[in-house]
Amino acid sequence: MKHKLIILSISFLSLQSLSAQETRNITLHEAVDLGLKNSKLLKLNEAKIREAAANVKEAEEHRLPEASVSASYLYLPIKPVINLKGGSDTSGGSGGPNVNQAMYGMLNASLPLYTGGKLKYGIQSAQYLEQAIKLDADNDHDAVVFNIVNACINLFKAHQAISLVKENLEQSQQRVKDFTNLERNGLIPRNDLLKVELQSSNIELTLLDAESNYKVACVNMNIMMGLPEQTILIPDKTGLELPTTIKTIDEYEQDAIQNRKDINAIALRKKAADLGIKIAKSDRYPSIALTAGYVAADIPKFLTVYNAVNVGVGVKYNIASLWKNKTKIQQAEARIKQVEANKDILNDNIRLQINQTYQNYLVSVKKIEVYEKSVLQATENYRITKNKYDNALSTTTELLDADVALLQAKLSVTNAKADSFLAYNRLLQAAGILNDAK
């Protein structure tokens, strides 16, 4: 009785778990929208963009006046010697003032008037880098879209695999029933029944693997879209259609040059690196600033100063820049060379990506044609083998082999169509127009 209660409790909990799972139909368009909305990578990029905007603001704020306030209180434990020019010397004797403390405060302000162009070039460089980071974010946006498409394709393949394997399992289980009746009536040997039962068991194992893959694909999609992990997703074929025509390789390469965000980003970094040389050269020039200040001091029993306001122009020149600035310029020039080399590498990689993805798509389309033909061939082969088996002209093994070949052909054509759609989207991503196609 106790064991029965345990079994009933486990069954009840299992039913509760199943009822708690939500089933949801999902289209590619919905998946992309949810994935973009909940992408942690894009949220990270938003923070990087805010940081870059703050860097621009910081560079602009260098144009604003600098101001500082300082105040001090000094205690003098030993009576100081005070020499007043034109007056008399006083020391620690009884005739001089008893000075044992001093207080003073200062307010200083400066406004840069000329810095050799350092402020202007610094602002422009920060602006270029901000734009480059935004383009990096756009490039990651395309990568996120493709990852969602890839996840959708995996979900669709796993779901289709379950449907095909279940259909084949039903046929196999019916065959087991038919062969069981035939074996009971002595019309077939028991060995043939065992072969059929073994194939049915193998199909059940295949179904278990397919269901496991489907559950993992659902969890992956749910995490990407910000849905509860246990949500059961039913993929919708809407939006998974293959294009009827495609462009040429040259057209896709031209699209990449115009639309790839990483190409535009590296071009902006090149501009920022060019400004780095100008910033380094600006150290050769003096800096001029408008200055102002206020001083107040109080030495009890001796001196009080207030309303000591000063206004002037300050000039500063770092003489060491005459022999140190050359190294900074060389560093800036080296950074330009690095950016140029990275740009050349990127251009070569993009051309290679376009060619690879283009050829992969063409091959994937050809595979669909081959697999569709193989389905027709496998269907006809199974029909012929079944007729021959019914007329005792073929063995059970040949019949089962024909059945497995038909199932494999159906799975192959389904996967080939899904893989072709993914290959086309990879081509669009390489050309920088994936987001335009969604």
C-alpha positions as CSV (number, residue, x, y, z in Angstrom):
1,M,0.0,0.0,0.0
2,K,2.9,2.3,0.8
3,H,4.5,1.7,-2.5
4,K,1.2,2.5,-4.3
5,L,1.0,5.8,-2.5
6,I,4.5,6.7,-3.6
7,I,3.8,5.8,-7.2
8,L,0.6,7.9,-7.1
9,S,2.4,10.8,-5.6
10,I,5.1,10.7,-8.3
11,S,2.5,10.5,-11.0
12,F,0.6,13.4,-9.5
13,L,3.8,15.5,-9.4
14,S,4.6,14.6,-13.0
15,L,1.1,15.7,-14.1
16,Q,1.6,18.9,-12.2
17,S,4.9,19.5,-14.0
18,L,3.4,18.8,-17.4
19,S,0.4,21.1,-16.7
20,A,2.8,23.9,-15.6
21,Q,4.6,23.8,-19.0
22,E,3.3,26.3,-21.4
23,T,3.0,25.5,-25.1
24,R,3.6,28.3,-27.5
25,N,3.7,28.6,-31.3
26,I,6.6,30.7,-32.5
27,T,7.5,32.2,-35.9
28,L,10.9,33.3,-37.0
29,H,9.9,36.9,-36.9
30,E,8.6,36.6,-33.3
31,A,11.7,34.8,-32.2
32,V,14.0,37.5,-33.7
33,D,12.0,40.3,-32.0
34,L,12.1,38.6,-28.6
35,G,15.7,37.6,-29.0
36,L,16.8,41.1,-29.8
37,K,14.7,42.5,-26.9
38,N,16.3,40.1,-24.4
39,S,19.8,39.8,-25.8
40,K,22.4,40.3,-23.0
41,L,25.1,41.0,-25.6
42,L,23.1,44.0,-27.0
43,K,22.5,45.2,-23.5
44,L,26.2,45.1,-22.9
45,N,26.7,47.1,-26.1
46,E,24.2,49.7,-24.9
47,A,26.4,50.2,-21.9
48,K,29.5,50.5,-24.1
49,I,27.7,53.2,-26.2
50,R,26.8,55.1,-23.1
51,E,30.5,55.0,-22.0
52,A,31.6,56.2,-25.4
53,A,29.1,59.1,-25.2
54,A,30.4,60.0,-21.8
55,N,34.0,60.0,-23.2
56,V,32.9,62.5,-25.8
57,K,31.3,64.7,-23.2
58,E,34.5,64.4,-21.1
59,A,36.6,65.6,-24.0
60,E,34.2,68.5,-24.6
61,E,34.3,69.5,-20.9
62,H,38.1,70.1,-21.2
63,R,37.1,73.4,-22.9
64,L,35.3,74.5,-19.7
65,P,37.1,76.6,-17.0
66,E,39.1,74.8,-14.4
67,A,38.5,76.1,-10.8
68,S,40.0,75.1,-7.5
69,V,39.6,76.2,-3.9
70,S,42.2,75.7,-1.1
71,A,42.4,76.8,2.5
72,S,44.9,76.1,5.3
73,Y,45.4,76.8,8.9
74,L,49.0,76.8,10.2
75,Y,50.1,76.7,13.8
76,L,53.6,78.1,14.5
77,P,55.1,76.6,17.7
78,I,58.2,78.7,17.5
79,K,58.0,82.5,17.2
80,P,59.1,83.3,13.6
81,V,61.7,85.9,12.6
82,I,59.9,88.5,10.4
83,N,61.9,90.9,8.2
84,L,59.8,93.8,6.9
85,K,61.7,95.5,4.0
86,G,62.1,99.1,4.8
87,G,61.2,98.4,8.4
88,S,62.9,96.7,11.4
89,D,63.7,93.1,12.0
90,T,61.8,91.3,14.7
91,S,62.5,88.0,16.2
92,G,61.5,86.0,19.2
93,G,62.2,89.0,21.5
94,S,59.6,90.8,23.4
95,G,59.4,93.7,21.0
96,G,57.9,91.9,18.0
97,P,54.4,90.7,17.4
98,N,53.5,87.4,19.0
99,V,52.7,85.4,15.8
100,N,51.8,81.8,16.4
101,Q,49.2,81.0,13.8
102,A,48.2,81.8,10.2
103,M,45.2,81.2,8.0
104,Y,44.8,81.7,4.3
105,G,42.4,80.7,1.4
106,M,42.8,80.8,-2.4
107,L,40.4,80.5,-5.3
108,N,42.1,79.9,-8.7
109,A,40.4,79.6,-12.1
110,S,41.7,79.1,-15.6
111,L,40.1,79.0,-19.1
112,P,42.1,77.4,-21.9
113,L,42.5,79.7,-24.9
114,Y,44.9,77.8,-27.0
115,T,46.3,74.3,-26.7
116,G,47.8,73.6,-30.1
117,G,44.6,71.9,-31.3
118,K,44.8,69.2,-28.6
119,L,41.2,69.8,-27.3
120,K,39.7,70.0,-30.8
121,Y,41.4,66.8,-32.0
122,G,40.6,65.0,-28.8
123,I,36.9,65.8,-29.2
124,Q,36.9,64.6,-32.8
125,S,38.7,61.4,-31.9
126,A,36.2,60.6,-29.1
127,Q,33.4,61.2,-31.6
128,Y,34.8,58.9,-34.2
129,L,35.3,56.2,-31.5
130,E,31.8,56.6,-30.3
131,Q,30.5,56.1,-33.9
132,A,32.7,53.1,-34.3
133,I,31.4,51.5,-31.1
134,K,27.8,52.1,-32.3
135,L,28.7,50.3,-35.6
136,D,30.2,47.4,-33.5
137,A,26.9,47.2,-31.7
138,D,25.1,47.1,-35.1
139,N,27.4,44.3,-36.2
140,D,26.7,42.4,-33.0
141,H,23.0,43.0,-33.7
142,D,23.3,41.1,-37.0
143,A,25.2,38.3,-35.2
144,V,22.4,38.0,-32.7
145,V,19.8,37.8,-35.4
146,F,21.8,35.0,-37.1
147,N,22.2,33.1,-33.9
148,I,18.4,33.3,-33.4
149,V,17.8,32.1,-36.9
150,N,20.2,29.2,-36.3
151,A,18.4,28.3,-33.1
152,C,15.1,28.4,-34.9
153,I,16.4,26.1,-37.6
154,N,17.7,23.7,-35.0
155,L,14.3,23.8,-33.3
156,F,12.5,23.2,-36.5
157,K,14.7,20.3,-37.5
158,A,14.3,18.7,-34.1
159,H,10.5,19.1,-34.2
160,Q,10.3,17.6,-37.7
161,A,12.5,14.7,-36.7
162,I,10.1,13.8,-34.0
163,S,7.1,13.9,-36.4
164,L,8.9,11.7,-38.9
165,V,10.2,9.2,-36.4
166,K,6.8,9.0,-34.6
167,E,5.1,8.3,-38.0
168,N,7.7,5.6,-38.7
169,L,7.3,4.2,-35.2
170,E,3.6,3.8,-35.7
171,Q,4.2,1.9,-38.9
172,S,6.8,-0.2,-37.2
173,Q,4.6,-1.0,-34.2
174,Q,1.8,-2.0,-36.6
175,R,4.3,-4.3,-38.4
176,V,5.2,-5.9,-35.1
177,K,1.5,-6.7,-34.5
178,D,1.1,-8.1,-38.0
179,F,4.3,-10.2,-37.7
180,T,3.2,-11.4,-34.2
181,N,-0.1,-12.7,-35.7
182,L,1.8,-14.3,-38.6
183,E,4.3,-16.0,-36.2
184,R,1.5,-17.3,-34.0
185,N,-0.1,-18.9,-37.1
186,G,3.2,-20.4,-38.1
187,L,3.4,-18.4,-41.3
188,I,6.8,-16.8,-40.5
189,P,9.8,-17.9,-38.4
190,R,10.2,-16.3,-35.0
191,N,13.5,-14.9,-36.1
192,D,11.7,-12.5,-38.5
193,L,9.5,-11.4,-35.7
194,L,12.5,-10.7,-33.5
195,K,14.1,-8.6,-36.4
196,V,10.9,-6.5,-36.6
197,E,10.7,-6.0,-32.8
198,L,14.4,-5.1,-32.8
199,Q,13.9,-2.4,-35.4
200,S,10.9,-1.1,-33.5
201,S,13.0,-0.8,-30.4
202,N,15.7,1.0,-32.3
203,I,13.2,3.5,-33.6
204,E,12.0,4.1,-30.0
205,L,15.6,4.9,-29.1
206,T,15.8,7.2,-32.1
207,L,12.6,8.9,-30.9
208,L,14.1,9.4,-27.4
209,D,17.2,11.1,-28.9
210,A,15.0,13.3,-31.1
211,E,12.8,14.3,-28.1
212,S,15.9,15.1,-26.1
213,N,17.3,17.2,-28.9
214,Y,14.0,19.0,-29.2
215,K,13.9,19.8,-25.4
216,V,17.4,21.2,-25.5
217,A,16.5,23.3,-28.6
218,C,13.5,24.6,-26.7
219,V,15.5,25.5,-23.7
220,N,18.1,27.3,-25.9
221,M,15.4,29.3,-27.6
222,N,13.6,30.1,-24.4
223,I,16.9,31.5,-22.9
224,M,17.6,33.6,-25.9
225,M,14.0,35.0,-26.0
226,G,13.7,35.5,-22.3
227,L,10.8,33.0,-21.9
228,P,10.5,30.4,-19.1
229,E,12.9,27.5,-19.7
230,Q,10.1,24.9,-19.6
231,T,8.0,26.5,-22.3
232,I,7.3,24.1,-25.2
233,L,7.8,25.8,-28.5
234,I,6.1,24.8,-31.7
235,P,8.0,26.2,-34.7
236,D,5.9,27.8,-37.4
237,K,7.1,27.5,-41.0
238,T,6.2,31.1,-41.7
239,G,9.3,33.0,-42.7
240,L,11.4,29.9,-43.5
241,E,10.8,30.0,-47.2
242,L,13.8,29.8,-49.5
243,P,14.4,32.7,-52.0
244,T,13.5,32.1,-55.6
245,T,16.5,34.0,-57.0
246,I,19.8,35.3,-55.5
247,K,22.4,37.9,-56.5
248,T,25.8,37.3,-58.0
249,I,29.0,37.0,-55.9
250,D,30.1,40.5,-57.1
251,E,26.8,42.0,-56.0
252,Y,27.1,40.5,-52.6
253,E,30.6,41.7,-52.3
254,Q,29.5,45.2,-53.2
255,D,26.7,44.9,-50.6
256,A,29.3,44.0,-48.0
257,I,31.5,47.0,-48.8
258,Q,28.5,49.3,-48.4
259,N,26.7,47.7,-45.5
260,R,29.2,45.7,-43.3
261,K,29.3,47.6,-40.0
262,D,32.7,46.3,-39.2
263,I,34.2,47.9,-42.3
264,N,32.7,51.2,-41.5
265,A,33.8,50.9,-37.9
266,I,37.4,50.3,-38.8
267,A,37.3,53.3,-41.2
268,L,36.2,55.5,-38.2
269,R,39.0,54.0,-36.1
270,K,41.4,54.9,-38.9
271,K,40.2,58.6,-38.6
272,A,40.7,58.5,-34.9
273,A,44.2,57.1,-35.3
274,D,45.0,59.9,-37.8
275,L,44.0,62.4,-35.2
276,G,46.3,60.7,-32.7
277,I,49.2,62.1,-34.7
278,K,47.8,65.6,-34.6
279,I,47.3,65.3,-30.8
280,A,50.8,64.1,-30.4
281,K,52.2,67.0,-32.5
282,S,50.1,69.5,-30.5
283,D,52.5,68.9,-27.6
284,R,55.1,70.9,-29.5
285,Y,53.1,74.1,-29.1
286,P,52.6,76.2,-25.9
287,S,49.3,76.3,-24.1
288,I,47.7,79.6,-23.3
289,A,45.0,80.1,-20.6
290,L,43.1,83.0,-19.1
291,T,43.7,82.9,-15.3
292,A,41.9,84.5,-12.4
293,G,42.2,84.2,-8.6
294,Y,41.3,85.4,-5.2
295,V,43.5,85.3,-2.1
296,A,42.6,86.0,1.6
297,A,45.0,85.6,4.5
298,D,44.9,86.3,8.2
299,I,47.9,86.3,10.5
300,P,46.5,87.4,13.9
301,K,48.2,90.4,15.5
302,F,50.3,90.9,12.4
303,L,48.6,90.9,8.9
304,T,45.2,90.6,7.3
305,V,44.7,90.4,3.5
306,Y,41.4,90.2,1.6
307,N,39.9,91.2,-1.8
308,A,43.3,90.2,-3.4
309,V,41.8,89.5,-6.8
310,N,44.1,88.8,-9.8
311,V,43.4,88.4,-13.5
312,G,45.9,87.5,-16.1
313,V,47.1,85.3,-19.0
314,G,49.2,82.2,-18.4
315,V,51.6,80.6,-20.9
316,K,52.9,77.1,-20.4
317,Y,55.4,75.3,-22.6
318,N,56.9,71.9,-21.9
319,I,60.5,72.1,-23.2
320,A,60.9,68.4,-22.8
321,S,58.5,67.9,-25.7
322,L,61.3,68.9,-28.0
323,W,63.0,65.6,-27.4
324,K,60.2,63.4,-26.1
325,N,57.4,64.2,-28.6
326,K,59.0,62.2,-31.4
327,T,58.3,58.9,-29.6
328,K,54.6,59.8,-29.2
329,I,54.3,60.5,-32.9
330,Q,56.0,57.2,-33.7
331,Q,53.5,55.4,-31.5
332,A,50.6,57.2,-33.2
333,E,51.9,56.3,-36.6
334,A,52.3,52.6,-35.5
335,R,48.7,52.6,-34.4
336,I,47.7,53.8,-37.9
337,K,49.6,51.0,-39.5
338,Q,47.9,48.5,-37.2
339,V,44.5,49.8,-38.2
340,E,45.3,49.8,-41.9
341,A,46.6,46.2,-41.6
342,N,43.4,45.1,-39.8
343,K,41.4,46.8,-42.5
344,D,43.2,44.8,-45.2
345,I,42.8,41.6,-43.3
346,L,39.1,42.3,-42.8
347,N,38.6,43.0,-46.5
348,D,40.3,39.7,-47.4
349,N,38.2,37.8,-44.9
350,I,35.0,39.3,-46.1
351,R,35.7,38.4,-49.7
352,L,36.5,34.8,-48.6
353,Q,33.3,34.7,-46.4
354,I,31.2,35.9,-49.4
355,N,32.6,33.2,-51.6
356,Q,32.4,30.4,-49.0
357,T,28.8,31.2,-48.0
358,Y,27.7,31.7,-51.6
359,Q,29.1,28.3,-52.6
360,N,27.7,26.7,-49.5
361,Y,24.3,28.0,-50.4
362,L,24.5,26.7,-54.0
363,V,25.6,23.3,-52.7
364,S,22.7,23.2,-50.1
365,V,20.2,23.9,-52.9
366,K,21.7,21.0,-55.0
367,K,21.5,18.8,-51.9
368,I,17.8,19.4,-51.7
369,E,17.3,18.3,-55.2
370,V,19.4,15.1,-54.6
371,Y,17.6,14.3,-51.4
372,E,14.1,14.9,-52.9
373,K,15.1,12.5,-55.6
374,S,16.3,10.0,-53.0
375,V,12.9,10.2,-51.2
376,L,11.2,9.2,-54.5
377,Q,13.7,6.4,-55.0
378,A,13.4,5.2,-51.4
379,T,9.6,5.3,-51.6
380,E,9.6,3.3,-54.8
381,N,12.2,0.9,-53.4
382,Y,10.2,0.3,-50.3
383,R,7.0,-0.3,-52.4
384,I,8.8,-2.8,-54.6
385,T,10.5,-4.5,-51.6
386,K,7.1,-4.7,-49.8
387,N,5.4,-6.3,-52.8
388,K,8.3,-8.8,-53.2
389,Y,8.1,-9.6,-49.5
390,D,4.3,-10.1,-49.7
391,N,5.0,-12.5,-52.5
392,A,7.9,-14.2,-50.6
393,L,10.5,-12.9,-53.0
394,S,12.5,-10.8,-50.5
395,T,13.6,-11.3,-46.9
396,T,12.5,-9.5,-43.8
397,T,15.9,-7.9,-43.5
398,E,15.5,-6.4,-47.0
399,L,12.1,-5.0,-46.1
400,L,13.4,-3.4,-42.9
401,D,16.4,-2.0,-44.7
402,A,14.1,-0.4,-47.2
403,D,12.0,1.1,-44.4
404,V,15.1,2.6,-42.7
405,A,16.3,4.0,-46.0
406,L,13.0,5.7,-46.6
407,L,13.0,7.2,-43.1
408,Q,16.6,8.4,-43.5
409,A,15.7,10.0,-46.9
410,K,12.8,11.9,-45.4
411,L,14.9,13.2,-42.6
412,S,17.6,14.2,-45.0
413,V,15.4,16.2,-47.2
414,T,13.9,18.0,-44.2
415,N,17.3,18.8,-42.8
416,A,18.6,19.9,-46.2
417,K,15.8,22.4,-46.6
418,A,16.4,23.8,-43.2
419,D,20.2,23.9,-43.7
420,S,19.7,25.7,-47.0
421,F,17.7,28.4,-45.4
422,L,20.4,28.8,-42.7
423,A,23.1,28.9,-45.4
424,Y,21.2,31.7,-47.2
425,N,21.0,33.7,-44.0
426,R,24.7,33.2,-43.4
427,L,25.3,34.6,-46.9
428,L,23.1,37.6,-46.0
429,Q,25.1,38.1,-42.8
430,A,28.4,38.0,-44.7
431,A,27.0,40.6,-47.1
432,G,25.8,42.9,-44.2
433,I,22.2,42.8,-45.3
434,L,20.8,40.1,-42.9
435,N,18.9,42.6,-40.8
436,D,17.3,44.2,-44.0
437,A,15.9,40.8,-44.9
438,K,14.1,40.3,-41.6
